[in-house]
Amino acid sequence: MKHLPNLSDYPGEEIKEIINLAIAIKKDPDKFASALFGKTLLMWFEKPSLRTRVSFEAGMTQLGGHAIYLDTSTTHKKAMLKDEIKCLSKYADIIMARVFDHSTIKEFVKNSDVPVINALCNNFHPCQALADMMTIFEVKGSFDTTLAYVGDGNNVCNSLIIAGKKLGVNIKVATPSSLKPDHEPYLYDINPKIAVKDAEFVYTDTWVSMGNELEKKNLITKLKPYQVNSSLLGEKYFMHCLPAYPGNEVDEEVIDSQNSLVFQQAGNRLHVQKAIMLKLLDRA
């Protein structure tokens, strides 16, 4: 049985298979309309998310299956997590979990009888990175390109670095030294202008992630020089995993520009989630 806790254990060819499957699903969704008929996806949410919930739930429905949403603030109170996981994996065919700590994902993988998908944790966001790499491939026609990530070296940044190394996308990162990603990119520089110079794609994410609200003022002050505006972007493609906060990490003109790929990325989340579930359930 295989899980998706992050992309580190997946070779580049397997990552390409997921992306190619997602592209095939996007082109002909009806072909896969009953691929997961009778299957149940359990969605465990410690952190709410519009795109993650809807893309997984709609994806499972469109594949012929059913999704169950669990808000842990109301469904998980005092019971031991490992016991809950063992029970839940008796009811569902596959589990996705959007959590705070990566240790929770490890607990799911350790105790589940069914495949587990990391839908986000503090260290990784593999589903987002797969949708991003799919978007790059659609635009570029290959992975032979350079992406510059500017801002907070967070979970999205970590997963982009891992995916980039697996697929051959050159990743450059510009963050304050105190907010560097956990994984080393091909190039790190604190100067965003240097990082984006030779890039075709420029990526940023919110400066204040869920759970970091108490640090908001300090983070905004520290990251202000890393805002992606039209001057920094130039004619490059712009990427963002959303939600965006215009005036902070990006200005509104960039999000709505003809070079913005943010809604293509968001749309590709649906197709990637489908591909992941089909692969993990051996229905591809």
N, C-alpha and C positions, 0 to 999 in steps of 0.2 A: 504493500500500500504506500502511496506517495502523498506527501503533503506539500504545501507552499508556504513555509514560514518566512522565507526570503528567497532571493535569487542566487545566493552564493553557491548552493549545491547543484544548481542547474547548469549543465554545459551550454555553450552558445547555440549548438544545433537544436537542443530541446527548446530553448527560448525562441529561436526562429520558427520552430514548428508551431508553438502557441500563437505567435504573431501571424504566421501564414494562415492558420486555421481561423483566426479572428477576421482576417481580410476576406477569406472565403465565406464566412458567415455573413459579413457585411454585404457582400455582393449578392448572395442568394440565401436570405434567412429562412425562406420556406423549406429549403432542403433539410433543415435541422429542426423543423417545427415540432416533431414528436420524439426527438432524440433522448429526452429525459422524462418521457411519460411515466407517471407513477412515482417519480423520485421527489424527495423532500429536502430542501435546503433550510438549515437552521441558521439564522443571522443573529449573532451575539453582539450587542452594541453597548460598550461602556462609554463611548464617545459618539454622539449623534452625527449624522452626515446625510445631506440631501442626495448627492450624487452616488455615494456608495450604496445607500439603501435602495434607491430607485433603480440603479443599473443592475444590481444583483437580483432584486425582486422581479423586475420586468424581464430580465434575462432568463431567469428560471421559468417564469410563466410562458415566455415565447418558445422555450425548449420543451414545453409540455408538462413541466413539473410544477411544484408548489413551494412557496417560501414562507417561513414563519419568522416574524420579527420579535426579538426579545430585547426589551429595554431593561438593562440590569439594575437600574435604579428602582424598578418596581418588581422585578422577577427574581433577583438574586440578592438575598439579604444576609443571612448568617451561616448558611450551609458551607461546608468545605468545597472549594472550587473543584478539586479532583473528583469528588463524589458527583457533583453536578454534571461534569463532563462525561463521566462514565454512564450516567443516566441518559443524558441528551443524545449520546451517540448510539443508544439503543432505539431511539425514535426517528432519527434522521439518516439520510444517506450521505450527506456532506455538510460540513459546518464552516461558516466564515465568521471571523471574529475581528471586531474593530475595538482595540483596547488601548490602555495607557502604556503599560510596560511589556517589553518583549518577553519577560519571564512568564507572563500569562499565556502568550502564544506557545511557549515551550511546554507549559503545563497542559495545554490543549493537545498538542502533538503527542505527548507522553501518555495521556490517559484516554484518548479517543480511539474508538474502533472504526471510525470512518475518516476520510480525508479532511484535513483542516486547511483553510486558506487564511493567511494573514491579510486582512483588509486594511490594516494600518496599525502601527504601534509607534512607540517613541523612537525606535531605531530605524524602522524600515517602512516603505510603502510600495511593495512589489507590484501590486495591481496597477497603480498609477504609472510606474516606470514602464510597464509593458505597453500600456495605452500610449504613452509618450513615444516609445520607440516605434510603435506601429504608425503613429502620425508622421514621424520623421521619414519612415520608409515610404509612406504614401506620397509625401511631398518631394522627396529626393530620389526615390527609386532604388536606393541602396542605403547602407549604413556607413558609407565612406564620407564622413562629414565631421564637423566640429560643433559641439554644443558648449556654450558658456553659461554656467549657472552663477547668478549674482544674488547675494543676500545672505540669509541665515543657512548655515550648513546643517540642515535638519534631516529628518527621515526621508523626505523626498530626494534630497541631494544625495544621501547615502545610496539609495536604490538606483538612482540615475548613474552614479559612478560604477556600481556593480554591473548594471545592464550594459553600460557603455563598454566596459572592459571585455565583457563576454561577446559583444556583437561587433566590436571594432570601431565604435563611435568615440572620437577623441573628446574627452571631457576636460574642460577648463573651469576652475572654480575661483570666484572672488568673494571672500567673506572677511569680516574682521577676524583677527587672529584668535580672539576668544570664542568665536562661533564657528570654528573650522569643523568640517564633517568628520565622522569617525573613520571613513575610508578615504585613502589617499587617491586623488584624481591623477590624471596624467600631468596636469599643471595646476599649481596653486599660486595665486597672487592676490594680495589684498587690494590691488588697484583694479576696479572694474573695467576701466578703459583699456587696460592691457589685456585682460581676460577676453573681452569681446572682440578685440581687434581683428582676428582672423577667423572668427566664428560665423557660421551660417544661421545658427539658432541661438537665441538668448532666452534663458529661462529664469523665472523667479517665483517665489512663494510668499505667502503672508509672513510678516515679521513676527506676529504674535500668535503662536499656535495655541490650540485649545489646551488649557492647563497652565499656560504661562501668563495669564492675565495680570498677575501681581507684578510682573516684570515689564509691563507694557511700556511705561514711560522710558525706562532705561534702554529697552530694545529699540524703540523708535529713534531715540537720540543716537545710539550707536550705529544704526543701519541707514540713517538718512543719506549718507554719501553713496549708498548702493541702490538708490531708486533707479528703476528702468524707465527712462523718459525718452522722448523722440530723439533727443540729442545723443544719448548713449546708444539707442537702438539703430538709428540710421535706417538702412534698407534691409536689415536682417529680419528673419522670422521671429515672432515673439511667442513664448509659451508660458503657461501658468496653469497650475492644477486646480485653481479655484477653491474656495471663494476668494475674490480679489478685493483689496481695499484701496481704491484710487486715492492718491494723495500720500500714501505710504510707500509700499514696495513698487508701485507702478502708477503712472498717470493715466487718466481716462482716455486720452487721445491714443495711447498705445494699444489699449485693450480693444478699441473699436476700429483700429486701423486695418487696412487691407492686408497687412503682413501678420496680423494676429491669427494664431492657430488655436486659441483657447477653447473655442466651441467644437472644433474638430476633435481636439483631445478629449473633451467631455463626452462627446458622442461615441468615441472609440472605447470608452470605459465599458459600455454595454456589450460590445462585440468581444472584447478581451475577457470580460467576466464569463461570458458564455464559453469561450474557448478553454479557459482554465477549468471550468466545471466539467466539460466534456472530456478533457484530458485526464483529470484526476479520477473520473468515474469510468474511464476506458470506453467511452462512447464515441470517440473521434475516429 
